[in-house]
Amino acid sequence: MAQQAAAIISLHITAHGSGAYQSACVARDMLPELDITVINTNAVSMATGYMALEAARAARQGASKAEVLGVVQRLMANIHQIYAADTLKY
């Protein structure tokens, strides 16, 4: 029998380059009976993946929702990315 989650924390790559965050907000609003927090990480690639891994690790270790959100917020404040493009043609 599957265990039901008490809350959902939904991490998404930057809303500046993707519609995933906005789509998640629409889905959250369609399910007002659920405790869903949608986060725009303002990051891409493995920076977002690392946040998700650390959030999942904290949750598995029994952290509360507030504690998991604290982990994500600390990572968001401390992860920095450098973007490099092969060309500026497009």
C-alpha positions as CSV (number, residue, x, y, z in Angstrom):
1,M,0.0,0.0,0.0
2,A,1.4,3.4,-1.0
3,Q,2.0,6.0,1.6
4,Q,0.5,9.4,1.0
5,A,2.7,12.5,1.3
6,A,1.8,15.1,3.8
7,A,3.1,17.9,1.6
8,I,4.7,18.3,-1.9
9,I,7.7,20.6,-2.6
10,S,8.0,21.1,-6.3
11,L,11.3,22.4,-7.6
12,H,11.6,23.8,-11.1
13,I,14.3,25.3,-13.3
14,T,14.3,29.1,-13.8
15,A,11.0,30.5,-14.9
16,H,13.0,32.9,-17.1
17,G,13.8,30.0,-19.6
18,S,11.0,27.5,-19.1
19,G,7.2,27.3,-18.6
20,A,7.5,24.4,-16.1
21,Y,7.2,26.7,-13.1
22,Q,4.1,28.4,-14.3
23,S,2.6,25.0,-15.3
24,A,3.3,23.7,-11.8
25,C,1.6,26.8,-10.3
26,V,-1.5,26.1,-12.4
27,A,-1.6,22.5,-11.3
28,R,-1.1,23.5,-7.7
29,D,-4.1,25.9,-8.0
30,M,-6.2,23.1,-9.4
31,L,-5.6,21.0,-6.2
32,P,-6.3,23.4,-3.3
33,E,-6.9,20.5,-0.9
34,L,-3.2,19.5,-1.2
35,D,-0.3,21.2,0.5
36,I,1.9,22.0,-2.5
37,T,4.7,24.5,-2.6
38,V,6.1,25.4,-6.0
39,I,9.6,26.8,-6.1
40,N,11.3,28.7,-9.0
41,T,14.9,27.8,-8.3
42,N,16.3,30.5,-10.7
43,A,18.7,27.8,-11.8
44,V,19.1,25.2,-14.5
45,S,20.7,21.8,-15.1
46,M,22.3,20.0,-12.2
47,A,22.1,23.1,-9.9
48,T,18.3,22.4,-9.7
49,G,19.0,18.7,-9.6
50,Y,21.4,19.1,-6.6
51,M,18.7,21.1,-4.8
52,A,16.2,18.3,-5.4
53,L,18.6,15.6,-4.2
54,E,19.4,17.5,-1.0
55,A,15.7,18.2,-0.4
56,A,14.9,14.6,-0.9
57,R,17.7,13.5,1.4
58,A,16.5,15.8,4.2
59,A,12.9,14.6,3.8
60,R,14.0,11.0,4.0
61,Q,15.9,11.7,7.2
62,G,12.6,13.0,8.7
63,A,12.9,16.7,8.2
64,S,9.7,18.8,8.4
65,K,8.4,20.7,5.4
66,A,9.8,23.9,6.9
67,E,13.2,22.3,7.4
68,V,13.3,21.0,3.8
69,L,12.3,24.4,2.5
70,G,15.2,25.9,4.6
71,V,17.6,23.5,2.9
72,V,16.4,24.6,-0.5
73,Q,16.5,28.3,0.4
74,R,20.1,28.0,1.7
75,L,21.2,26.2,-1.5
76,M,19.4,28.8,-3.7
77,A,21.4,31.5,-1.9
78,N,24.7,29.7,-2.3
79,I,24.6,28.0,-5.7
80,H,26.1,30.1,-8.5
81,Q,26.1,29.2,-12.2
82,I,28.2,30.3,-15.1
83,Y,26.5,30.0,-18.5
84,A,28.6,29.7,-21.6
85,A,27.3,29.4,-25.2
86,D,29.2,28.0,-28.2
87,T,27.7,30.8,-30.3
88,L,25.5,33.8,-29.9
89,K,24.1,33.2,-33.4
90,Y,20.6,32.3,-32.1
